[in-house]
Amino acid sequence: MTERRVQIGVAVGVVVGLSMVWYLVDVLWVQGWSMHIIHVVAILAAALVTMAASVIVLTIVIRYRRVLESKNRELQRLAAIGEIVAGLVHYQKNLLHALRGGLYLTNGAMAKGDSENLRRGWRMLHGTVQRIEKLTLDMLYYVKERAPAREPTDLNEVIREVIDLMREAAANQDVEFKVELDEKIGNQSLDRTAIYRAIIDLVSNAIDACAESESGNLVSLRSQATADGIVVTVGDNGIGMSDEVRSNLFVRFFSTKGGAGTGLGLPVVKKIVEEHGGTLEVESELGQGSAFHLQFPKIP
């Protein structure tokens, strides 16, 4: 239903209603009713017609607006899907190049009996498969609307597990961990798997930031109980970020790692925190390092 049709329909309805009021007044006059009563009846009838027209207009406008909002949401969803597909195609092209390079190196090394290049080729293939796995998991998590699968979770224990897993990767980059855990936090109602994923993503980024810096050698993890919530901070003394990079951190497929990053890691982290009713804040200074603060409400 177009706006023009709504206007015509309302106008016709008002004209018909007022004509009926005039007909009623004429009938009452012929039957000898007093002018005072006829006047009151005419005002009431006109008011009813106007009120009915207003209700009809309001109903149509609300329905029309809902239709437009629904169409707008659908268009936004389709645009987002198009953007995601375009980003995926670009990233998959890089992955295919990496796979082709690894296969070429591996096949050549096997034909020549070159064990060193064979190991290099396998490392390339292994790394590419890991990137494909991460891209797939990030996409599944990012596009799916979900509520956290909450369970009693010890955040400090989750942080310790992340450190244990990432310790070797940090040592390979000459990076150390600094840990400060608030033991007063206790168990909280959180999605343990999702929180673990968010923290490990941030720690991995922090290690990379230190590796890219000449003086970066420290990744810090801290948990803290506040008056109304819990804060988990992952920081580093790595390369830091410019204002431009910081403003694009949570844009889909934006990555400073080139072909090594999916551009979905931080958007997924932000989604996980917001699904828990929390917020994600970032502090960073170019050449000085960065800090990500995950703030959650207390839900014992």
Secondary structure, DSSP 8 states (H G I E B T S, - for coil): --HHHHHHHHHHHHHHHHHHHHHHHHHHHHTT--HHHHHHHHHHHHHHHHHHHHHHHHHHHHHHHHHHHHHHHHHHHHHHHHHHHHHHHHHHHHHHHHHHHHHHHHHHHHHHT-HHHHHHHHHHHHHHHHHHHHHHHHHHHHHS------EEEEHHHHHHHHHHHHHHHHHHTT-EEEEE--TT--EEEE-HHHHHHHHHHHHHHHHHHHHTSSS--EEEEEEEE-SSEEEEEEEE-SS---HHHHHTTTSTT--SSGGG--S-HHHHHHHHHHHTT-EEEEEEETTTEEEEEEEEE---
